[in-house]
């Protein structure tokens, strides 16, 4: 399994065998506060890199979740909706959706954990 990669919009990606699993970072979860609702993409939906893929609503605000890489959605984590607290308690395990990547090389354009940590220091 590959290490996590990160975006400036605070999504994480874990890829294995051409399938990317996507969620939000601890920073994003902390900024949102308590999550009250999520809208996940449907299986089969084709997403461009950077396209809006999901929506998270919290007691503070609504926020879009973007596709860090392009591809076709293979699965959404419907169980997540039943226990939204998992997003705040362990955001790097509480994945939102998976997609079959159209360009696995796109992962190399995303930040490593160290690069993301450095990015957060500048915020």
C-alpha positions in Angstrom: 0.0 0.0 0.0 1.2 3.4 -0.9 1.7 6.2 1.6 -0.9 9.0 1.8 -0.8 11.9 -0.6 -2.4 15.3 0.1 -4.0 18.3 -1.6 -4.0 22.0 -0.7 -7.8 21.6 -0.3 -7.1 19.1 2.5 -8.1 15.8 1.0 -5.9 12.7 1.4 -5.4 9.9 -1.1 -4.3 6.3 -0.6 -3.8 4.3 -3.8 -3.5 0.6 -4.3 -3.7 -1.3 -7.6 -5.0 1.7 -9.5 -7.8 2.4 -7.0 -7.6 5.7 -5.0 -9.3 5.9 -1.6 -10.1 9.5 -0.7 -11.0 11.3 2.6 -10.3 14.5 4.4 -7.4 15.4 6.6 -7.3 16.0 10.3 -6.8 19.7 9.6 -10.0 19.8 7.5 -12.0 17.8 10.1 -10.8 20.1 12.9 -11.7 23.2 10.9 -15.2 21.8 10.1 -16.0 20.8 13.7 -18.9 18.3 14.3 -20.1 16.8 11.0 -23.9 16.6 10.7 -24.4 15.5 7.0 -22.4 14.2 4.0 -23.3 13.8 0.4 -21.2 11.2 -1.4 -20.7 10.6 -5.2 -22.6 7.8 -6.9 -20.7 4.8 -8.3 -20.0 5.2 -11.9 -19.6 8.9 -11.8 -16.6 10.2 -13.7 -14.6 12.9 -12.0 -11.9 15.2 -13.3 -9.0 16.0 -11.1 -10.1 19.0 -8.9 -13.8 18.4 -9.6 -16.3 18.6 -6.7 -17.0 15.1 -5.6 -18.8 15.3 -2.2 -20.2 17.7 0.3 -19.7 17.8 4.1 -21.9 19.8 6.3 -20.9 20.7 9.8 -22.3 22.8 12.6 -20.0 25.5 11.3 -20.2 25.4 7.5 -20.7 23.3 4.4 -17.6 22.3 2.5 -16.9 20.7 -0.9 -14.6 17.6 -1.2 -12.7 17.6 -4.4 -11.3 14.7 -6.4 -7.5 14.8 -6.0 -7.1 12.7 -9.1 -9.3 11.9 -12.1 -11.2 8.7 -12.5 -14.5 6.8 -12.1 -16.1 6.3 -8.7 -16.2 2.7 -7.8 -17.6 2.9 -4.3 -18.8 5.4 -1.7 -18.6 4.7 2.0 -22.3 4.6 2.8 -21.5 3.3 6.3 -19.9 6.6 7.0 -23.2 8.4 7.0 -24.4 6.1 9.8 -21.5 7.2 12.1 -20.4 10.7 11.1 -18.3 11.0 14.3 -15.7 8.7 12.6 -14.8 11.6 10.3 -13.8 13.8 13.3 -12.3 11.0 15.5 -10.1 9.3 12.8 -10.2 11.2 9.5 -7.4 9.2 7.9 -9.4 6.1 8.2 -12.9 7.5 7.5 -12.7 7.4 3.7 -15.4 9.0 1.6 -15.1 7.3 -1.8 -12.9 5.3 -4.1 -12.2 5.7 -7.7 -10.4 3.9 -10.5 -7.7 6.4 -11.5 -7.5 7.3 -15.1 -3.9 8.5 -14.6 -2.1 6.9 -11.6 0.9 9.0 -12.3 -1.1 12.0 -11.1 -0.4 11.0 -7.5 3.1 12.2 -7.9 1.8 15.7 -8.3 0.2 15.6 -4.9 2.0 16.4 -1.6 3.8 13.9 0.6 3.0 14.0 4.3 6.1 16.1 5.0 5.2 18.5 2.2 1.7 18.7 3.5 2.9 19.3 7.1 5.1 22.1 5.8 2.2 23.5 3.9 0.1 23.6 7.1 2.8 25.6 8.9 2.3 28.4 6.4 -1.4 28.7 7.0 
